[in-house]
Amino acid sequence: MVMALGVSALVGCSAGGGDKKEAGSGQTVGFSVSTLNNPFFVTLSDGAKNAAKEKGIELTVVDAGDDSAKQISDIEDLISKNIKVLIVNPVDSDAVASAVESATKKGIKVIAVDRAVNGAEVECQIASDNVAGARMAAEYLKELVGSGAKVAELEGVPGASAAIDRGQGFHEVADKDLDVVSSQTANFNRAEGLSVMENILQADGDIKGVFAHNDEMALGAIEAIASAGKDIVVVGFDATDDAKKAVEDGTLAATVAQQPELMGKTAIETAVTIMEGKTVEKSIPVEVTLIKK
């Protein structure tokens, strides 16, 4: 079902492109990615690179290192290179708007991938259904720990649409059926996930479950929980290789699977369609699924 949705979305966004390779060949596309210090975004980037190679697209990938100011500077640099299409995976969905507007003023078409751009128009947004995925994670967490149990939430980078949407989906369930005693940001980072989880456990040792907005934070939380000798259920988001192994090992209860490689590929397919002068769909949602042992 996941692949069926992804493929149908792809067709909807780039239909009628039998000569795509010829149309896209030699064209330049810039891709500003939020960070390459996270396996999810490495896979996203690789999906775009592989598709670009296939289509004969000159793709320049720049790593913002989770720094909004650097991302704005990176995008300005890409604009100066006369790219035809900008693919952007925002660090902060609000902060990136000015750079996106600068690109569109130069006639560059913009595609947002994985995270939305707030306050500026883009041609197309390709993203997982983060609200639905987090809702699914919260329902499973409730099933494991029981209604009314104390739980904690490790939040992603403040301002990132993925963090906002995952928080929304989680709270739609948790605020009714669980006791959320702590919601703190760990910036989608494993080391921060560990340290924030240590602090949460010091404040309340009766926590039964944790929902982390991504697997990196979930894996950090698991380390802190193990060190404290606690038995706490953790659910993550992204289905990175490390997380899937942790699910198999039984240390991570579940993770929500996205399709970063397909999102990267779809972004390039969409860029080619745009460069052919064709209309693309405004939004391509990519379905998510829960992975558990």
C-alpha positions in Angstrom: 0.0 0.0 0.0 2.8 2.4 0.8 4.5 1.8 -2.5 1.2 2.1 -4.4 0.6 5.5 -2.9 4.1 6.7 -3.6 4.0 5.5 -7.2 0.5 7.0 -7.9 1.6 10.3 -6.4 4.7 10.2 -8.6 2.6 9.6 -11.7 0.2 12.4 -10.8 3.1 14.8 -10.5 5.0 13.9 -13.6 2.5 12.4 -16.0 3.2 12.4 -19.7 7.0 12.6 -19.4 8.2 9.9 -21.8 11.0 12.1 -23.0 12.0 13.3 -19.5 15.6 12.4 -19.8 16.0 14.4 -22.9 14.2 17.4 -21.4 16.1 17.4 -18.2 19.5 16.5 -19.5 22.1 19.1 -18.7 19.8 21.2 -16.6 21.0 22.4 -13.1 19.1 21.7 -9.9 20.1 22.8 -6.4 19.1 20.8 -3.3 19.5 22.5 0.1 19.2 19.7 2.8 18.7 20.5 6.5 21.5 18.2 7.6 23.6 15.2 6.4 24.4 14.3 10.0 21.3 12.1 10.1 20.8 8.8 8.2 17.3 9.8 7.1 18.5 12.9 5.2 21.4 11.0 3.8 19.0 8.5 2.3 16.8 11.4 1.1 19.8 13.0 -0.6 21.0 9.7 -2.1 17.5 9.2 -3.6 17.8 12.6 -5.3 21.3 12.0 -6.5 20.6 8.6 -8.0 17.5 10.0 -9.8 19.5 13.0 -11.1 22.2 10.8 -12.5 19.6 8.7 -14.3 18.0 11.8 -15.8 21.2 13.6 -16.7 20.5 16.4 -14.2 23.4 18.4 -12.8 22.5 18.3 -9.1 24.3 20.3 -6.4 23.5 19.2 -2.8 24.4 21.6 0.0 24.3 20.7 3.7 22.8 23.3 6.1 24.1 21.5 9.2 20.8 22.2 11.0 21.6 25.9 10.9 18.9 28.3 9.5 21.4 31.1 8.7 23.7 28.7 6.8 20.8 27.4 4.9 19.8 30.9 3.8 23.4 31.5 2.7 23.5 28.2 0.9 20.4 29.0 -1.0 21.7 32.4 -2.0 24.8 30.7 -3.3 22.7 28.2 -5.3 20.7 31.1 -6.8 24.0 32.7 -8.0 24.8 29.4 -9.9 21.8 29.9 -12.1 19.9 26.8 -11.1 16.6 26.1 -12.8 14.9 24.5 -9.8 15.6 24.6 -6.1 14.7 21.7 -3.9 14.6 22.7 -0.2 14.4 20.6 2.9 14.0 23.4 5.5 15.9 23.5 8.9 13.1 25.9 10.0 9.9 26.2 7.9 9.5 29.9 8.7 13.1 31.1 8.5 13.7 29.7 5.0 10.8 31.7 3.5 12.9 34.8 2.6 15.5 32.7 0.8 12.7 30.9 -1.1 11.2 34.2 -2.1 14.6 35.4 -3.4 14.7 32.2 -5.6 11.2 32.7 -7.0 11.9 36.3 -7.8 14.8 35.1 -10.0 12.4 32.8 -11.8 13.6 29.7 -10.0 10.9 27.1 -9.3 11.0 25.7 -5.7 10.0 22.3 -4.4 9.8 21.6 -0.7 10.6 18.1 0.5 9.9 16.4 3.8 9.2 19.7 5.5 6.9 22.6 4.4 7.9 26.2 3.7 5.8 28.6 5.6 5.1 32.1 4.3 6.3 31.6 0.7 4.8 29.9 -2.3 6.4 26.7 -3.7 5.5 24.7 -6.8 5.1 21.4 -5.0 5.5 19.9 -1.5 6.5 16.3 -1.1 6.2 15.0 2.4 5.2 12.1 4.6 1.9 12.4 6.5 3.6 13.3 9.7 0.4 13.9 11.7 -1.0 10.5 10.8 2.3 8.8 11.6 2.6 10.3 15.0 -1.1 9.5 15.8 -0.3 5.9 14.9 2.7 5.9 17.1 0.7 7.4 20.1 -2.0 4.8 19.6 0.6 2.0 19.8 2.3 3.5 22.8 -1.1 3.7 24.6 -1.7 0.0 23.7 1.7 -0.9 25.3 1.6 1.2 28.4 -2.1 1.5 29.1 -4.5 4.5 29.3 -3.5 7.2 31.7 0.1 6.1 32.0 2.9 8.7 32.4 4.7 9.4 29.1 7.3 11.8 27.8 7.8 13.4 24.4 11.1 14.3 22.8 10.4 17.0 20.3 12.3 17.8 17.1 13.9 21.1 15.9 11.5 24.0 17.0 9.9 25.5 13.9 10.5 22.5 11.6 7.1 21.5 10.1 7.8 17.8 10.8 8.3 18.5 14.5 5.1 20.6 14.6 3.0 18.0 12.7 4.4 15.0 14.7 3.7 16.9 17.9 0.1 17.5 16.7 -0.5 13.9 15.8 0.9 12.7 19.1 -1.1 15.1 21.2 -4.4 14.3 19.4 -4.2 10.9 21.1 -2.0 11.5 24.2 -3.8 14.5 25.6 -7.0 12.3 25.8 -5.6 8.9 26.7 -2.2 9.4 28.4 -0.5 11.6 31.0 2.2 13.6 29.2 4.4 14.7 32.0 7.2 16.2 29.9 7.6 17.5 26.3 11.2 18.8 25.6 13.1 19.4 22.5 16.2 17.3 21.7 16.6 18.8 18.2 16.3 15.5 16.3 19.8 14.7 17.7 20.8 11.4 19.3 23.3 12.9 21.9 20.7 15.5 22.9 18.1 12.7 23.1 20.3 11.0 25.6 20.9 14.0 27.8 17.3 15.3 27.7 16.0 11.8 28.6 18.4 11.7 31.6 17.0 15.0 32.8 13.4 13.8 32.3 14.1 10.6 34.3 15.7 12.6 37.2 12.6 14.7 37.3 10.1 11.8 37.2 11.1 8.2 37.5 7.6 6.8 37.0 7.5 7.4 33.2 6.2 4.3 31.4 6.6 5.4 27.7 8.4 7.8 25.4 7.5 9.1 21.9 10.4 10.7 20.1 9.9 12.8 17.0 12.7 10.9 15.2 14.7 7.7 15.7 18.0 9.5 16.5 16.4 11.0 19.6 14.7 7.7 20.4 18.0 5.8 20.3 19.6 8.4 22.6 16.6 8.0 25.0 17.1 4.2 25.0 20.7 4.7 26.1 19.7 6.9 29.0 16.9 4.5 30.0 19.3 1.5 30.0 21.8 3.4 32.1 19.1 4.2 34.6 18.1 0.6 34.7 14.5 1.4 33.8 11.9 -0.5 31.8 10.3 2.1 29.6 8.7 1.7 26.2 10.1 4.0 23.4 8.5 4.6 20.0 10.4 6.6 17.3 9.9 7.9 13.8 11.8 7.5 10.5 12.6 3.8 10.4 16.4 4.3 10.0 18.6 1.2 9.7 19.7 1.6 13.4 16.1 1.9 14.5 14.9 -1.1 12.6 17.7 -3.1 14.1 16.7 -1.8 17.6 13.1 -2.9 16.9 14.3 -6.4 16.0 16.5 -6.5 19.1 13.5 -5.5 21.2 15.1 -2.3 22.6 12.8 0.0 20.5 9.1 -0.8 20.6 8.3 0.6 17.2 9.2 3.2 14.6 7.2 5.0 11.9 8.5 4.2 8.4 8.8 6.9 5.8 10.2 6.6 2.3 13.1 9.1 2.1 14.6 7.6 -1.0 11.3 7.8 -2.8 10.8 11.4 -1.7 14.3 12.3 -3.1 13.6 10.6 -6.3 10.1 12.2 -6.6 11.6 15.6 -6.0 13.9 15.1 -9.1 11.1 13.7 -11.2 9.0 16.8 -10.2 11.9 19.1 -11.1 12.1 17.5 -14.5 8.4 18.0 -15.1 8.7 21.6 -14.1 11.6 22.2 -16.5 9.4 20.7 -19.3 7.0 23.5 -18.6 4.3 21.2 -17.3 2.0 21.7 -14.3 2.8 19.7 -11.2 0.5 18.9 -8.2 0.8 21.2 -5.3 1.1 18.5 -2.7 2.3 14.9 -2.8 1.7 13.1 0.5 3.7 9.9 1.0 2.0 7.4 3.3 3.7 6.1 6.4 3.5 2.8 8.3 4.3 1.4 11.7 7.2 -1.0 12.1 7.0 -3.2 15.2 8.5 -6.6 16.1 
